[in-house]
Amino acid sequence: MSDQPVQCEFTCQGCGVKAPGEFYNHGWHKPATWFERSDEDGPQTACSRRCIETISKRSGKTSLVFPL
C-alpha cells in the first residue's frame, strides 16, 4: 500500500485547461499559481487573470483580485 495519495486534477473554469493539484496539510489544493475564491455558489477556479475576466463576464461576479 502506498503512502502517496491519489492524484487530484483541477480544471480552469475560464479556459478549461487542466493541471495537477498540490497535496499539503493532508489535502488537495489548487496549483499555487492559480486563483480561487468561494462564495454561496461554490468555488471559482482560474489559471490566469485573463480567465478571471472570462469567468466574471460569464457569472456576472466581480473580477477584482489583489495586485501582485
N, C-alpha and C positions, 0 to 999 in steps of 0.2 A: 504494500500500500504506500502511495506517495504522499509526502507532506505538502506537495505543491498543489494549490487549489486549481480547479478547472478554470481555464482562461475565460475572461469576460470581454465582450466587444461592445463598443459604443458607436452609435450612428449619429452623425450630424443631422439635425433637423432642417438645416438650411440647404445643403448640397447633397446629402446622402452618403458622404464618404464615411468609411468605417475605420476604426482604429482600436487596437487592444487597450483594455483598461489597465490601470495600475493597482496592484494589490499592496495595501499597507493598513496598519491599525486593524487587522483582522477583517478587512472588507475591500470590495472593489470600488474604485473611484475613476472618474473621467481622466483622460490623458492630461498631464499637468499644464500643457499649453492651451487647452481648450477652455471655453467659457460655459458656465452653467448657473442657472438660477431656478428656484422653485417658487410656485405660488399655488393658489387653490386649484389650478388646472394641471398641476404636476410640474415636473422639471422641463426646462427648455435647454437643450444642449447644442452648442455651436462650436465648430472647429476654428472659426476666424471672426474677426469683426465684420467682415462683409456678410457672413452668414447670419450674424446677429441682426443686421439690417433686413435680410431676407425674411427671417423668422418674424421680426417685428411687423413688417408690412403684411404678412400673411395672417398674423394673430391679432393685429391692432394694438399690441402692447408696446411700451416704450423700449427703445433700443439703447438706453443710457447704460454705459459701463464706466467704471473708474478709469482715469487715464493711467497709462503705463508709467 
